[in-house]
Amino acid sequence: MRSIWKGSISFGLVNVPIKVYSATESHDVSLHQVHEKDGGRIRYQRKCEVCGKVVAYEDITKAYDDGTQTVVLTEEELKSLPAENNHEIEVVEFVPADQIDPIMLDKPYYLEPDARALKPYTLLRRALEETDRMAVVQFALRQKSRLAVLRVRDKVLMLQTMLWDDEVREASFDVLDEVPRISAKEREMAAQLVDSLAGDFDASQFSDDYQEQLKTLVEAKLEQGDALDTAATFGETEDEEGEGAEVVDLMEALQRSVEKSKSKKTAAKKSTAKKSSSSKKAKKGA
């Protein structure tokens, strides 16, 4: 991994030099736009609306327009802002982890300590773990002041940027003002459905079906060209029985959902047992 930023964490009089790394990456298949008729790549040009010329990226700067006049800001002027030159991640407060609403969390980053700062880094990590708290921090990155939290993932301190309070919209739906009557039987059946789908989360058990299918489509198209038969590649795609249909009887829908969940779990157990049996036979044969 390549670091995208260098700075330091400061809490009290303790200073921890760190490097910042993006913690996530996209696995999406990269697609671009082309002219359907001849496959020609569609390109976008940066054109000046005053002189009409195409402008090179290095000749582009930023500006503020208040509707009556435009103020052009050069790269040097933007870099002169005090916040832009401050590479300190300041711990403002330590808060209980459950007080951070997940809707506020944005992009995550890994923090690697300087070798000489391993002890204070570990101390801060353990303090967060043992107190079940997150550290609310402020810093500047890429010409923006940021609000973020420091949290622990395994042995690593993570920096996760947050949305500002005024960036989160309020949910106001008139339909929710009316409270429907839910019977005890419906609550009981809903609880059964929850119980039938209960489990411990394991991210590795989930896959991005769309991207996998897109890769299959691309590979098949490369091999077969315009003669590609998508029905032969993927089979006929039809909704499962009952899916997409209007829900008329809530109790019936809950009952069928519970039965469907149980049958899926049974099938999954059989599949796992079959794989385990095959694996044991293969080991014996070896």
N, C-alpha and C positions, 0 to 999 in steps of 0.2 A: 504493500500500500504506500501511497505517496501522501505526505502531509500537505494540508491546504493552508495551514496557518500556524504560527508559533506565538506563544505568549506565556502567561503564568497565572496560576490560581492564587488569589490572596484571601486568606481568612484570618482575621486578627492581624498579628504581626508575622504570621507564617506565609512564606512565598514558595510556590511550587512551579518551577519551569516545566512547561508541557508542549507537546506537539498535538495538533488536532487532525483527525482523519475522518472522512465520511464513513459512517457505519453501515450504509446500505448502498445497493446498486440495483439497477433495473435489469430484469432478465427478458424484457420484451423483445420480440423480433423487430428489427429496425426496418421500417417501410418508408418509401418516399413517393412523391407524386410524379406521375408521368402522363403524357398525352396518350389516351387510350388508342387512338388511331394508329400511331407509329411507334409508341414506346419511348418517345423523347422525354428526357428529364425536364421537369418544370423548375425553373430557377427564378428566384426573387432578387430584384435589384434595389439597392438603396439609392433612390433618386431624389435630388434636391428640388423642391417645388418652386424655388425662385429662379435658378439658372437652368434647371432641367437636366443637369449633368448627373451621371452615376458617380457617387462619392465613395472613395476608398474608406475602409473601416478605420484606419488610423487617422483620418481627417474628420471623424465624427466626434462631437463632444455633446454635453448635456445642457439643457436650458430649462428655465421656468417661464411659463406663460400665464399671466394673470387675466388674459382676455383683451387687454389693451396694449401691452408691450411684452417683449421677450427679453429675458436676462440670460445671456450665455455664460455658462460656468465652465472654466477650463479644468482639465485633470489636475493641474497644479493647485488651483484654488480649492478643489474638493479635498485634495490630500492635505491641505493646510488646516482643516478642521481638527481641533484638539482631540475629539473622540476617535477620529480615524487613525491617529498616531498612538493611541493608547492600546497596548496589547495585554491588558490586565483583565482577567475574569474575576470580578470582585464578588465575594460571597456577601450577600445582604442579610440573609437570615436562614435559619434551619427550621423547616416546617414538617409536620407529620406527613408522611407519604400519602395518606388517604385524603388529604386536603387539596391535592392537585387533581383537578378534574381532567380526565384524559382528553377531552375536547380541546384543551388548551395546548396540548403537546404537539410539536411540529417535527422538524428534522433532527435525527440523532447523530452524534459524532463520538468517536472513541478518543480518549485522551491518553497519550503515552508520556510518562514522566521522563525527565532528564535522569540519567543514571545517578547523579549526585543527589537527586531529590526523591529517590525511591522511598526513604523512610517517612517523610511528611506526607507523601502521596498515599502510602499504605495506611498511615495513621488516620487520614481523612476518610479513606474508604471504609476502614473498620468502624470509625465513629458513626458514619451514616448507616452501616449495617446494624450495628448494635442498638442504635436509637430508633431505627425504622423511620428515618427522616430523609428528606431531600434538601439540598442546599439551593436556595433561590439566588441566582447570580445575574449580574448585568455586565455587558461588554459590547464592543463595537466590532462588526464584521461586514466586509463588503459594503461599505458606505451606509450602514444602518446600525442604530442602537438596538441591541437585542436583550430580551428578557429570556432567561433559560433556567433549567434546573440541572444540578449535578446529581446523578444517581448511580447505583452500582449494578453492574452486570458481570457475574462471575468474579474475576479478579480485576476487572477494568472499571475505571471511573468513566461514566458517560456524560456528555454534555448534550442536553436535549433542548433545542430552542422552543420557545413558547409564543403563542399568539398574545398580543396585547388585549386587555379586557374589552376595548371597544371594537375589536376585530371579530368577536364572537357574537353572532346574531341571536336575538331572543326568539324563541319559538312561540308564536302566538297563533293558535288555530281555534276559531270559534266553535268548531265541531266538538272540541274537547270540553267545552263548558257543560255539555250534557253528560251526565253519568249514567250509563246503562245498568240495568239490574243483572248481576251475575249470580246464578244459583249456586248452591253448595255443591250440587252434582257436577256442574260445569267446572268449578274450581278444583274439585277432586280429580276429574278427568284430565284437566290441564296439568295438574301436579304429576299424574301418572305419565303423561307425555314427556314432561321435563325429566322425570326419573328414567324413562326408557332411553332417553338421549344423553344421559349424564355420563361424564367421563373426565379424565385428566387431559388437559390440552397438551398436544405434542405437534408443534408446527411442521415437523418433518412428515407427518401423515397427510398433509394437504398439498395439492399440486395445482398449478395454474392450467386448467384444462384447455382454455382458449389458446394460450401460447403453444402448448404441446400440439394441438390440432392445427394451428397455423404453420408450425414447422413441418408437420406431415404434409400439409397442402403444398407448401413451397417445394419440398423435396419431390413430391409426386408430379408437380407441374414442370419441374426441371427435367424429370425423367420422361414424362409423357407429352409435354407441350400442350397445345390446344385440344388434343384428343382426350384430355383428362376427363374421366367420369367420376364426379364427386360422390355419386350414389354408391359406386363400387368401392371407392376409397373409404368412405365413412359409414355406408349403409344408410337406409332410410331413417330420417330423423322425425320421430313422432313424439308428442307429449305422452308421458306416462298416464295410465288410467286415472281420471279424476283431477289431474293437474290442469290448472287453467280454468276449470269449471267454476261456475258461480256457487258460493257456499250458501246452501239453503238451510241446512240443519247443522248448527254449531256442534251439538253433541255427536252427531253422526260423523262429522269431519274429524273431531277429536278422537273418536273411537277408531276410525280407520287409520288415522295417523299413528296411534299407539300400536296397532296391529302391524302396520307397515314397518315401523321402527324395529319391532321385535323380530320380524322375519329377516330384516336386513342384518341385525346383530347375529342371528342364528347362522345365516349364510356366511357372514364374515368369520365366525368361529370355525365353521367347517373348512373354509378356505385356508385359514391359518393352520389348522390341524393337518390338512392335506400337505401343505408346504413343509411343515415340520417333519412329517412322515417321510416325504420324498428326500428331504435333507439328510435324515438319519440313514436311509437306505443307501444314499450316495456315499456317505462316509464309510458304511460297512463294506460297500463294494470296493472302495479305495484301499 
